[in-house]
Amino acid sequence: LGGSLAIALTTLSIMPQVVQAYTARATLFVPRNPDESYDTFLRQAEAIARAGVQRSFDADVLTSEVVLTIVGENQGLAIPVMEVEVTRSEWQERPDPQAWARYYDNASTLLDL
């Protein structure tokens, strides 16, 4: 019995641990500057999205996917402008939020821009 127990314990100690990958979700708010065009505002939102996605992947090696929502704020209104959904491998190949973003077409109208 002692010999079989030692074999069982040895087998357990060399088995790899199960790693759970997960999706990180975040929402970032971007205020619009006065007299700023929607295109300028959107470029700023994309830059913030790029940093937010990278930060999410850097914060935890187990993060396999990031879903980041950018919410624009203007004169008390807050409306989702874009959502970036990207896996770690996709981001490593192309770290560009424009490639992975879904833009909300009515955001500029709703934000009164």
MOPAC internal coordinates of N, CA, C and O (Angstrom, degrees):
PM7 1SCF
backbone

  N    0.0000 0     0.00 0     0.00 0    0    0    0
  C    1.4580 1     0.00 0     0.00 0    1    0    0
  C    1.5142 1   111.00 1     0.00 0    2    1    0
  O    1.2310 1   119.68 1   140.96 1    3    2    1
  N    1.3164 1   118.22 1   -39.04 1    3    2    1
  C    1.4525 1   121.80 1  -178.65 1    5    3    2
  C    1.5218 1   111.80 1   -61.40 1    6    5    3
  O    1.2310 1   119.78 1   140.47 1    7    6    5
  N    1.3282 1   118.02 1   -39.53 1    7    6    5
  C    1.4602 1   121.47 1  -179.31 1    9    7    6
  C    1.5114 1   112.39 1   -68.12 1   10    9    7
  O    1.2310 1   119.60 1   139.49 1   11   10    9
  N    1.3375 1   118.37 1   -40.51 1   11   10    9
  C    1.4691 1   120.89 1  -179.54 1   13   11   10
  C    1.5250 1   110.95 1   -70.44 1   14   13   11
  O    1.2310 1   119.77 1   148.62 1   15   14   13
  N    1.3132 1   118.04 1   -31.38 1   15   14   13
  C    1.4574 1   121.47 1   177.58 1   17   15   14
  C    1.5220 1   110.00 1   -67.38 1   18   17   15
  O    1.2310 1   120.12 1   139.86 1   19   18   17
  N    1.3059 1   117.38 1   -40.14 1   19   18   17
  C    1.4643 1   121.37 1   178.98 1   21   19   18
  C    1.5283 1   110.30 1   -64.38 1   22   21   19
  O    1.2310 1   119.69 1   140.91 1   23   22   21
  N    1.2999 1   118.19 1   -39.09 1   23   22   21
  C    1.4687 1   122.05 1   178.71 1   25   23   22
  C    1.5273 1   109.82 1   -66.03 1   26   25   23
  O    1.2310 1   120.71 1   136.86 1   27   26   25
  N    1.3127 1   116.25 1   -43.14 1   27   26   25
  C    1.4645 1   119.96 1   179.63 1   29   27   26
  C    1.5203 1   110.66 1   -62.87 1   30   29   27
  O    1.2310 1   119.43 1   137.53 1   31   30   29
  N    1.3210 1   118.70 1   -42.47 1   31   30   29
  C    1.4621 1   121.72 1   179.44 1   33   31   30
  C    1.5175 1   111.39 1   -67.21 1   34   33   31
  O    1.2310 1   120.40 1   142.57 1   35   34   33
  N    1.3174 1   116.84 1   -37.43 1   35   34   33
  C    1.4641 1   120.36 1   177.55 1   37   35   34
  C    1.5223 1   110.09 1   -64.87 1   38   37   35
  O    1.2310 1   119.75 1   138.16 1   39   38   37
  N    1.3154 1   118.08 1   -41.84 1   39   38   37
  C    1.4530 1   122.18 1   179.26 1   41   39   38
  C    1.5189 1   110.94 1   -62.73 1   42   41   39
  O    1.2310 1   120.15 1   137.30 1   43   42   41
  N    1.3191 1   117.31 1   -42.70 1   43   42   41
  C    1.4589 1   120.99 1   178.87 1   45   43   42
  C    1.5174 1   111.86 1   -64.54 1   46   45   43
  O    1.2310 1   120.08 1   143.87 1   47   46   45
  N    1.3227 1   117.45 1   -36.13 1   47   46   45
  C    1.4553 1   119.59 1  -175.58 1   49   47   46
  C    1.5293 1   112.72 1   -73.68 1   50   49   47
  O    1.2310 1   119.25 1   157.23 1   51   50   49
  N    1.3288 1   119.04 1   -22.77 1   51   50   49
  C    1.4640 1   120.17 1  -179.45 1   53   51   50
  C    1.5312 1   112.90 1   -99.18 1   54   53   51
  O    1.2310 1   119.90 1   175.43 1   55   54   53
  N    1.3332 1   117.79 1    -4.57 1   55   54   53
  C    1.4583 1   120.05 1   177.72 1   57   55   54
  C    1.5249 1   108.63 1   -72.38 1   58   57   55
  O    1.2310 1   119.95 1   -43.19 1   59   58   57
  N    1.3309 1   117.70 1   136.81 1   59   58   57
  C    1.4745 1   119.05 1  -179.79 1   61   59   58
  C    1.5203 1   111.57 1   -68.29 1   62   61   59
  O    1.2310 1   121.36 1   -29.87 1   63   62   61
  N    1.3105 1   115.01 1   150.13 1   63   62   61
  C    1.4570 1   121.01 1   177.56 1   65   63   62
  C    1.5250 1   108.94 1   -77.29 1   66   65   63
  O    1.2310 1   120.60 1   -33.97 1   67   66   65
  N    1.3098 1   116.46 1   146.03 1   67   66   65
  C    1.4540 1   121.49 1   177.42 1   69   67   66
  C    1.5258 1   107.92 1   -78.65 1   70   69   67
  O    1.2310 1   121.00 1   -52.35 1   71   70   69
  N    1.3184 1   115.70 1   127.65 1   71   70   69
  C    1.4607 1   121.15 1  -179.66 1   73   71   70
  C    1.5226 1   108.38 1  -108.87 1   74   73   71
  O    1.2310 1   120.58 1   -47.67 1   75   74   73
  N    1.3053 1   116.50 1   132.33 1   75   74   73
  C    1.4545 1   121.30 1  -179.87 1   77   75   74
  C    1.5257 1   109.53 1  -103.45 1   78   77   75
  O    1.2310 1   120.64 1   -65.75 1   79   78   77
  N    1.3229 1   116.39 1   114.25 1   79   78   77
  C    1.4540 1   120.68 1   173.89 1   81   79   78
  C    1.5238 1   107.77 1   -86.11 1   82   81   79
  O    1.2310 1   120.45 1   -24.50 1   83   82   81
  N    1.3212 1   116.74 1   155.50 1   83   82   81
  C    1.4547 1   118.32 1  -178.50 1   85   83   82
  C    1.5224 1   111.23 1  -150.55 1   86   85   83
  O    1.2310 1   121.71 1    -9.14 1   87   86   85
  N    1.3032 1   114.33 1   170.86 1   87   86   85
  C    1.4580 1   122.37 1   179.08 1   89   87   86
  C    1.5247 1   109.04 1   -98.13 1   90   89   87
  O    1.2310 1   120.83 1   -51.90 1   91   90   89
  N    1.3219 1   116.02 1   128.10 1   91   90   89
  C    1.4611 1   121.50 1   174.60 1   93   91   90
  C    1.5273 1   107.35 1   -93.29 1   94   93   91
  O    1.2310 1   120.74 1   -46.64 1   95   94   93
  N    1.3153 1   116.19 1   133.36 1   95   94   93
  C    1.4714 1   121.47 1   178.99 1   97   95   94
  C    1.5261 1   108.55 1  -120.87 1   98   97   95
  O    1.2310 1   121.64 1   -43.01 1   99   98   97
  N    1.3268 1   114.46 1   136.99 1   99   98   97
  C    1.4620 1   119.04 1   179.54 1  101   99   98
  C    1.5176 1   109.33 1  -148.86 1  102  101   99
  O    1.2310 1   121.34 1   -25.46 1  103  102  101
  N    1.3233 1   115.05 1   154.54 1  103  102  101
  C    1.4582 1   122.62 1   175.20 1  105  103  102
  C    1.5208 1   107.14 1  -126.66 1  106  105  103
  O    1.2310 1   121.02 1   -52.44 1  107  106  105
  N    1.3293 1   115.66 1   127.56 1  107  106  105
  C    1.4564 1   120.92 1   178.39 1  109  107  106
  C    1.5194 1   109.08 1  -118.28 1  110  109  107
  O    1.2310 1   120.77 1   -42.52 1  111  110  109
  N    1.3237 1   116.13 1   137.48 1  111  110  109
  C    1.4573 1   121.94 1  -179.45 1  113  111  110
  C    1.5234 1   109.38 1  -102.69 1  114  113  111
  O    1.2310 1   121.05 1   -48.38 1  115  114  113
  N    1.3311 1   115.59 1   131.62 1  115  114  113
  C    1.4600 1   121.83 1  -178.50 1  117  115  114
  C    1.5283 1   108.38 1  -122.07 1  118  117  115
  O    1.2310 1   120.09 1   -67.29 1  119  118  117
  N    1.3333 1   117.43 1   112.71 1  119  118  117
  C    1.4661 1   119.21 1   178.25 1  121  119  118
  C    1.5244 1   110.69 1   -77.19 1  122  121  119
  O    1.2310 1   120.90 1   -36.28 1  123  122  121
  N    1.3057 1   115.88 1   143.72 1  123  122  121
  C    1.4666 1   121.25 1   176.95 1  125  123  122
  C    1.5193 1   108.11 1   -85.50 1  126  125  123
  O    1.2310 1   121.14 1   -44.72 1  127  126  125
  N    1.3163 1   115.43 1   135.28 1  127  126  125
  C    1.4578 1   120.59 1   175.54 1  129  127  126
  C    1.5237 1   109.19 1   -79.64 1  130  129  127
  O    1.2310 1   119.96 1   -33.33 1  131  130  129
  N    1.3304 1   117.69 1   146.67 1  131  130  129
  C    1.4673 1   120.09 1   178.45 1  133  131  130
  C    1.5349 1   110.87 1   -57.52 1  134  133  131
  O    1.2310 1   120.85 1   -38.30 1  135  134  133
  N    1.3176 1   115.98 1   141.70 1  135  134  133
  C    1.4756 1   122.93 1   178.52 1  137  135  134
  C    1.5234 1   113.70 1    63.15 1  138  137  135
  O    1.2310 1   119.85 1  -160.35 1  139  138  137
  N    1.3052 1   117.88 1    19.65 1  139  138  137
  C    1.4612 1   121.92 1   178.97 1  141  139  138
  C    1.5268 1   108.98 1   -90.40 1  142  141  139
  O    1.2310 1   120.13 1   -45.08 1  143  142  141
  N    1.3205 1   117.36 1   134.92 1  143  142  141
  C    1.4635 1   119.88 1   177.24 1  145  143  142
  C    1.5242 1   109.44 1   -73.48 1  146  145  143
  O    1.2310 1   121.25 1   -18.46 1  147  146  145
  N    1.3247 1   115.21 1   161.54 1  147  146  145
  C    1.4606 1   118.69 1   179.82 1  149  147  146
  C    1.5286 1   110.71 1   -65.06 1  150  149  147
  O    1.2310 1   120.03 1   142.11 1  151  150  149
  N    1.3429 1   117.54 1   -37.89 1  151  150  149
  C    1.4648 1   120.25 1   178.86 1  153  151  150
  C    1.5289 1   111.60 1   -61.38 1  154  153  151
  O    1.2310 1   120.60 1   137.20 1  155  154  153
  N    1.3170 1   116.45 1   -42.80 1  155  154  153
  C    1.4703 1   120.51 1   178.01 1  157  155  154
  C    1.5279 1   110.03 1   -65.18 1  158  157  155
  O    1.2310 1   120.80 1   136.55 1  159  158  157
  N    1.3123 1   116.07 1   -43.45 1  159  158  157
  C    1.4548 1   121.06 1   177.35 1  161  159  158
  C    1.5323 1   110.71 1   -59.38 1  162  161  159
  O    1.2310 1   120.63 1   136.80 1  163  162  161
  N    1.3274 1   116.41 1   -43.20 1  163  162  161
  C    1.4644 1   121.23 1  -178.71 1  165  163  162
  C    1.5346 1   111.27 1   -66.22 1  166  165  163
  O    1.2310 1   119.69 1   141.17 1  167  166  165
  N    1.3256 1   118.20 1   -38.83 1  167  166  165
  C    1.4753 1   120.81 1   177.31 1  169  167  166
  C    1.5321 1   109.94 1   -63.20 1  170  169  167
  O    1.2310 1   120.83 1   140.89 1  171  170  169
  N    1.3405 1   116.02 1   -39.11 1  171  170  169
  C    1.4629 1   120.34 1   177.28 1  173  171  170
  C    1.5324 1   109.72 1   -64.83 1  174  173  171
  O    1.2310 1   120.20 1   137.21 1  175  174  173
  N    1.3186 1   117.23 1   -42.79 1  175  174  173
  C    1.4667 1   121.81 1   178.93 1  177  175  174
  C    1.5312 1   110.54 1   -62.26 1  178  177  175
  O    1.2310 1   120.24 1   140.88 1  179  178  177
  N    1.3322 1   117.15 1   -39.12 1  179  178  177
  C    1.4722 1   120.58 1   178.54 1  181  179  178
  C    1.5252 1   111.27 1   -66.55 1  182  181  179
  O    1.2310 1   120.06 1   141.03 1  183  182  181
  N    1.3241 1   117.49 1   -38.97 1  183  182  181
  C    1.4652 1   120.66 1   177.49 1  185  183  182
  C    1.5236 1   110.59 1   -64.34 1  186  185  183
  O    1.2310 1   120.69 1   139.29 1  187  186  185
  N    1.3180 1   116.28 1   -40.71 1  187  186  185
  C    1.4654 1   120.83 1   178.22 1  189  187  186
  C    1.5348 1   109.85 1   -67.50 1  190  189  187
  O    1.2310 1   120.33 1   142.02 1  191  190  189
  N    1.3263 1   116.98 1   -37.98 1  191  190  189
  C    1.4699 1   120.80 1   177.53 1  193  191  190
  C    1.5235 1   110.69 1   -63.90 1  194  193  191
  O    1.2310 1   120.42 1   137.22 1  195  194  193
  N    1.3208 1   116.81 1   -42.78 1  195  194  193
  C    1.4735 1   120.76 1   178.97 1  197  195  194
  C    1.5340 1   109.96 1   -57.62 1  198  197  195
  O    1.2310 1   120.70 1   131.90 1  199  198  197
  N    1.3189 1   116.26 1   -48.10 1  199  198  197
  C    1.4699 1   120.48 1   179.96 1  201  199  198
  C    1.5228 1   110.96 1   -65.32 1  202  201  199
  O    1.2310 1   120.28 1   140.42 1  203  202  201
  N    1.3326 1   117.06 1   -39.58 1  203  202  201
  C    1.4576 1   120.79 1  -179.09 1  205  203  202
  C    1.5197 1   113.27 1   -65.73 1  206  205  203
  O    1.2310 1   120.52 1   138.29 1  207  206  205
  N    1.3282 1   116.60 1   -41.71 1  207  206  205
  C    1.4720 1   120.09 1   178.28 1  209  207  206
  C    1.5241 1   109.47 1   -65.36 1  210  209  207
  O    1.2310 1   120.53 1   132.63 1  211  210  209
  N    1.3282 1   116.59 1   -47.37 1  211  210  209
  C    1.4632 1   120.01 1  -178.63 1  213  211  210
  C    1.5210 1   110.76 1   -60.93 1  214  213  211
  O    1.2310 1   120.38 1   136.84 1  215  214  213
  N    1.3246 1   116.88 1   -43.16 1  215  214  213
  C    1.4633 1   121.53 1   178.85 1  217  215  214
  C    1.5228 1   111.00 1   -61.35 1  218  217  215
  O    1.2310 1   120.22 1   140.61 1  219  218  217
  N    1.3287 1   117.19 1   -39.39 1  219  218  217
  C    1.4681 1   120.58 1   179.84 1  221  219  218
  C    1.5211 1   111.47 1   -64.47 1  222  221  219
  O    1.2310 1   120.38 1   138.07 1  223  222  221
  N    1.3352 1   116.88 1   -41.93 1  223  222  221
  C    1.4645 1   119.53 1   177.95 1  225  223  222
  C    1.5345 1   111.05 1   -69.52 1  226  225  223
  O    1.2310 1   120.35 1   140.94 1  227  226  225
  N    1.3358 1   116.93 1   -39.06 1  227  226  225
  C    1.4632 1   120.57 1  -179.51 1  229  227  226
  C    1.5295 1   112.07 1   -67.52 1  230  229  227
  O    1.2310 1   120.26 1   149.90 1  231  230  229
  N    1.3198 1   117.12 1   -30.10 1  231  230  229
  C    1.4637 1   121.25 1  -175.15 1  233  231  230
  C    1.5225 1   113.46 1   -70.33 1  234  233  231
  O    1.2310 1   120.16 1   153.09 1  235  234  233
  N    1.3311 1   117.30 1   -26.91 1  235  234  233
  C    1.4631 1   119.47 1  -175.31 1  237  235  234
  C    1.5254 1   109.66 1  -152.58 1  238  237  235
  O    1.2310 1   120.51 1   -61.57 1  239  238  237
  N    1.3245 1   116.63 1   118.43 1  239  238  237
  C    1.4652 1   120.92 1  -178.36 1  241  239  238
  C    1.5248 1   112.29 1   -67.48 1  242  241  239
  O    1.2310 1   119.85 1   163.13 1  243  242  241
  N    1.3224 1   117.90 1   -16.87 1  243  242  241
  C    1.4610 1   120.90 1   179.52 1  245  243  242
  C    1.5304 1   112.69 1   -84.44 1  246  245  243
  O    1.2310 1   120.07 1   171.94 1  247  246  245
  N    1.3104 1   117.47 1    -8.06 1  247  246  245
  C    1.4657 1   120.28 1   177.65 1  249  247  246
  C    1.5173 1   108.63 1   -70.36 1  250  249  247
  O    1.2310 1   120.67 1   -60.90 1  251  250  249
  N    1.3269 1   116.33 1   119.10 1  251  250  249
  C    1.4646 1   120.73 1  -179.08 1  253  251  250
  C    1.5244 1   111.67 1  -100.94 1  254  253  251
  O    1.2310 1   120.80 1   161.53 1  255  254  253
  N    1.3324 1   116.08 1   -18.47 1  255  254  253
  C    1.4578 1   120.58 1  -177.98 1  257  255  254
  C    1.5241 1   108.50 1  -150.97 1  258  257  255
  O    1.2310 1   121.27 1   -32.18 1  259  258  257
  N    1.3364 1   115.18 1   147.82 1  259  258  257
  C    1.4663 1   120.74 1   176.63 1  261  259  258
  C    1.5185 1   108.05 1  -124.57 1  262  261  259
  O    1.2310 1   121.01 1   -45.43 1  263  262  261
  N    1.3160 1   115.68 1   134.57 1  263  262  261
  C    1.4621 1   122.37 1   171.04 1  265  263  262
  C    1.5219 1   105.73 1  -120.39 1  266  265  263
  O    1.2310 1   121.18 1   -67.52 1  267  266  265
  N    1.3230 1   115.35 1   112.48 1  267  266  265
  C    1.4553 1   121.75 1  -174.95 1  269  267  266
  C    1.5217 1   109.05 1  -119.99 1  270  269  267
  O    1.2310 1   120.80 1   -55.90 1  271  270  269
  N    1.3144 1   116.08 1   124.10 1  271  270  269
  C    1.4587 1   121.54 1   177.50 1  273  271  270
  C    1.5158 1   108.68 1  -105.07 1  274  273  271
  O    1.2310 1   121.01 1   -51.67 1  275  274  273
  N    1.3201 1   115.68 1   128.33 1  275  274  273
  C    1.4594 1   121.46 1   176.24 1  277  275  274
  C    1.5238 1   107.34 1  -102.32 1  278  277  275
  O    1.2310 1   120.84 1   -56.83 1  279  278  277
  N    1.3288 1   116.01 1   123.17 1  279  278  277
  C    1.4552 1   122.49 1  -179.68 1  281  279  278
  C    1.5207 1   108.03 1  -110.63 1  282  281  279
  O    1.2310 1   121.25 1   -56.63 1  283  282  281
  N    1.3190 1   115.21 1   123.37 1  283  282  281
  C    1.4533 1   120.45 1   177.57 1  285  283  282
  C    1.5124 1   110.67 1   -87.39 1  286  285  283
  O    1.2310 1   120.85 1   -37.50 1  287  286  285
  N    1.3241 1   115.99 1   142.50 1  287  286  285
  C    1.4604 1   121.51 1   178.33 1  289  287  286
  C    1.5273 1   109.33 1  -121.06 1  290  289  287
  O    1.2310 1   121.03 1   -47.22 1  291  290  289
  N    1.3146 1   115.64 1   132.78 1  291  290  289
  C    1.4574 1   121.03 1   177.48 1  293  291  290
  C    1.5219 1   109.07 1  -150.68 1  294  293  291
  O    1.2310 1   120.66 1   -59.96 1  295  294  293
  N    1.3102 1   116.34 1   120.04 1  295  294  293
  C    1.4613 1   122.88 1   175.82 1  297  295  294
  C    1.5326 1   112.48 1    49.30 1  298  297  295
  O    1.2310 1   120.76 1  -133.71 1  299  298  297
  N    1.3032 1   116.15 1    46.29 1  299  298  297
  C    1.4592 1   120.94 1   177.32 1  301  299  298
  C    1.5207 1   115.04 1    86.73 1  302  301  299
  O    1.2310 1   119.88 1   172.37 1  303  302  301
  N    1.3221 1   117.83 1    -7.63 1  303  302  301
  C    1.4666 1   121.54 1   177.28 1  305  303  302
  C    1.5205 1   109.47 1   -93.59 1  306  305  303
  O    1.2310 1   120.62 1   -37.35 1  307  306  305
  N    1.3290 1   116.41 1   142.65 1  307  306  305
  C    1.4633 1   121.85 1   176.45 1  309  307  306
  C    1.5245 1   107.58 1  -132.15 1  310  309  307
  O    1.2310 1   121.10 1   -63.16 1  311  310  309
  N    1.3360 1   115.51 1   116.84 1  311  310  309
  C    1.4701 1   122.29 1  -174.98 1  313  311  310
  C    1.5250 1   109.22 1  -132.23 1  314  313  311
  O    1.2310 1   119.54 1   -44.98 1  315  314  313
  N    1.3481 1   118.48 1   135.02 1  315  314  313
  C    1.4646 1   119.00 1   173.10 1  317  315  314
  C    1.5318 1   110.19 1   -60.87 1  318  317  315
  O    1.2310 1   121.24 1   -48.80 1  319  318  317
  N    1.3182 1   115.24 1   131.20 1  319  318  317
  C    1.4611 1   121.81 1  -178.33 1  321  319  318
  C    1.5228 1   110.51 1  -102.79 1  322  321  319
  O    1.2310 1   121.09 1   139.41 1  323  322  321
  N    1.3309 1   115.53 1   -40.59 1  323  322  321
  C    1.4608 1   120.38 1  -178.58 1  325  323  322
  C    1.5238 1   109.89 1  -156.69 1  326  325  323
  O    1.2310 1   121.83 1   -21.02 1  327  326  325
  N    1.3186 1   114.11 1   158.98 1  327  326  325
  C    1.4561 1   120.63 1   175.02 1  329  327  326
  C    1.5204 1   107.58 1  -133.43 1  330  329  327
  O    1.2310 1   120.92 1   -50.55 1  331  330  329
  N    1.3100 1   115.84 1   129.45 1  331  330  329
  C    1.4594 1   121.58 1   178.24 1  333  331  330
  C    1.5196 1   107.34 1  -108.85 1  334  333  331
  O    1.2310 1   120.98 1   -58.27 1  335  334  333
  N    1.3199 1   115.73 1   121.73 1  335  334  333
  C    1.4672 1   121.57 1   177.44 1  337  335  334
  C    1.5168 1   106.74 1  -124.48 1  338  337  335
  O    1.2310 1   120.49 1   -64.10 1  339  338  337
  N    1.3460 1   116.66 1   115.90 1  339  338  337
  C    1.4597 1   120.34 1  -173.24 1  341  339  338
  C    1.5285 1   110.19 1  -150.54 1  342  341  339
  O    1.2310 1   121.24 1   -37.51 1  343  342  341
  N    1.3155 1   115.23 1   142.49 1  343  342  341
  C    1.4641 1   120.37 1   175.34 1  345  343  342
  C    1.5287 1   109.06 1   -85.63 1  346  345  343
  O    1.2310 1   121.19 1   -16.95 1  347  346  345
  N    1.3070 1   115.32 1   163.05 1  347  346  345
  C    1.4627 1   120.39 1   179.19 1  349  347  346
  C    1.5294 1   111.00 1   -58.86 1  350  349  347
  O    1.2310 1   120.03 1   134.67 1  351  350  349
  N    1.3167 1   117.54 1   -45.33 1  351  350  349
  C    1.4690 1   119.85 1  -177.77 1  353  351  350
  C    1.5349 1   111.31 1   -66.54 1  354  353  351
  O    1.2310 1   120.11 1   142.06 1  355  354  353
  N    1.3371 1   117.39 1   -37.94 1  355  354  353
  C    1.4644 1   120.13 1   176.29 1  357  355  354
  C    1.5297 1   110.64 1   -62.80 1  358  357  355
  O    1.2310 1   120.84 1   137.57 1  359  358  357
  N    1.3274 1   115.99 1   -42.43 1  359  358  357
  C    1.4638 1   121.00 1  -178.70 1  361  359  358
  C    1.5295 1   111.13 1   -66.65 1  362  361  359
  O    1.2310 1   120.58 1   142.71 1  363  362  361
  N    1.3358 1   116.50 1   -37.29 1  363  362  361
  C    1.4679 1   119.86 1   178.17 1  365  363  362
  C    1.5256 1   110.77 1   -64.99 1  366  365  363
  O    1.2310 1   120.52 1   143.59 1  367  366  365
  N    1.3353 1   116.61 1   -36.41 1  367  366  365
  C    1.4646 1   120.54 1   178.18 1  369  367  366
  C    1.5222 1   112.46 1   -72.72 1  370  369  367
  O    1.2310 1   120.95 1   141.37 1  371  370  369
  N    1.3488 1   115.79 1   -38.63 1  371  370  369
  C    1.4665 1   120.40 1  -175.95 1  373  371  370
  C    1.5262 1   110.00 1  -148.41 1  374  373  371
  O    1.2310 1   120.09 1   -90.51 1  375  374  373
  N    1.3281 1   117.44 1    89.49 1  375  374  373
  C    1.4706 1   120.82 1  -178.03 1  377  375  374
  C    1.5300 1   112.26 1   -80.74 1  378  377  375
  O    1.2310 1   121.43 1  -117.81 1  379  378  377
  N    1.3079 1   114.86 1    62.19 1  379  378  377
  C    1.4626 1   121.70 1  -177.09 1  381  379  378
  C    1.5211 1   108.55 1  -129.78 1  382  381  379
  O    1.2310 1   119.84 1   -66.05 1  383  382  381
  N    1.3380 1   117.91 1   113.95 1  383  382  381
  C    1.4710 1   119.32 1  -177.25 1  385  383  382
  C    1.5263 1   113.23 1   -62.09 1  386  385  383
  O    1.2310 1   119.93 1   151.88 1  387  386  385
  N    1.3338 1   117.73 1   -28.12 1  387  386  385
  C    1.4665 1   119.96 1   179.06 1  389  387  386
  C    1.5337 1   111.21 1   -61.81 1  390  389  387
  O    1.2310 1   120.51 1   148.27 1  391  390  389
  N    1.3191 1   116.64 1   -31.73 1  391  390  389
  C    1.4689 1   120.55 1  -178.48 1  393  391  390
  C    1.5245 1   112.23 1   -70.30 1  394  393  391
  O    1.2310 1   120.33 1   152.84 1  395  394  393
  N    1.3223 1   116.98 1   -27.16 1  395  394  393
  C    1.4643 1   120.85 1  -172.96 1  397  395  394
  C    1.5199 1   113.37 1  -116.01 1  398  397  395
  O    1.2310 1   120.48 1  -177.31 1  399  398  397
  N    1.3214 1   116.68 1     2.69 1  399  398  397
  C    1.4662 1   120.68 1  -174.15 1  401  399  398
  C    1.5183 1   112.66 1   -87.93 1  402  401  399
  O    1.2310 1   122.26 1   -30.24 1  403  402  401
  N    1.3156 1   113.27 1   149.76 1  403  402  401
  C    1.4653 1   121.87 1   167.88 1  405  403  402
  C    1.5269 1   104.65 1  -114.23 1  406  405  403
  O    1.2310 1   121.47 1   -58.98 1  407  406  405
  N    1.3141 1   114.80 1   121.02 1  407  406  405
  C    1.4627 1   120.46 1  -178.03 1  409  407  406
  C    1.5213 1   109.42 1   -96.06 1  410  409  407
  O    1.2310 1   121.14 1   -38.37 1  411  410  409
  N    1.3217 1   115.43 1   141.63 1  411  410  409
  C    1.4548 1   121.00 1   177.50 1  413  411  410
  C    1.5331 1   108.18 1   -92.65 1  414  413  411
  O    1.2310 1   121.03 1   -70.30 1  415  414  413
  N    1.3180 1   115.64 1   109.70 1  415  414  413
  C    1.4554 1   122.09 1  -171.86 1  417  415  414
  C    1.5247 1   113.93 1   -59.95 1  418  417  415
  O    1.2310 1   119.66 1   145.43 1  419  418  417
  N    1.2995 1   118.26 1   -34.57 1  419  418  417
  C    1.4648 1   121.06 1  -175.69 1  421  419  418
  C    1.5252 1   113.30 1   -86.13 1  422  421  419
  O    1.2310 1   119.86 1  -178.55 1  423  422  421
  N    1.3195 1   117.88 1     1.45 1  423  422  421
  C    1.4578 1   120.26 1  -174.97 1  425  423  422
  C    1.5286 1   111.96 1   -61.13 1  426  425  423
  O    1.2310 1   120.14 1   137.57 1  427  426  425
  N    1.3187 1   117.34 1   -42.43 1  427  426  425
  C    1.4678 1   118.35 1  -176.97 1  429  427  426
  C    1.5234 1   110.69 1   -64.74 1  430  429  427
  O    1.2310 1   120.06 1   141.07 1  431  430  429
  N    1.3190 1   117.50 1   -38.93 1  431  430  429
  C    1.4753 1   120.84 1   178.24 1  433  431  430
  C    1.5177 1   110.11 1   -67.36 1  434  433  431
  O    1.2310 1   120.37 1   134.88 1  435  434  433
  N    1.3276 1   116.89 1   -45.12 1  435  434  433
  C    1.4499 1   120.85 1  -178.16 1  437  435  434
  C    1.5312 1   112.45 1   -67.29 1  438  437  435
  O    1.2310 1   120.75 1   149.33 1  439  438  437
  N    1.3336 1   116.17 1   -30.67 1  439  438  437
  C    1.4590 1   119.89 1   177.35 1  441  439  438
  C    1.5374 1   111.66 1   -84.20 1  442  441  439
  O    1.2310 1   120.96 1   179.84 1  443  442  441
  N    1.3094 1   115.77 1    -0.16 1  443  442  441
  C    1.4677 1   121.48 1   177.78 1  445  443  442
  C    1.5111 1   111.42 1    63.38 1  446  445  443
  O    1.2310 1   120.77 1  -136.31 1  447  446  445
  N    1.3369 1   116.14 1    43.69 1  447  446  445
  C    1.4669 1   120.89 1   178.52 1  449  447  446
  C    1.5200 1   110.35 1  -103.19 1  450  449  447
  O    1.2310 1   120.10 1   180.00 1  451  450  449

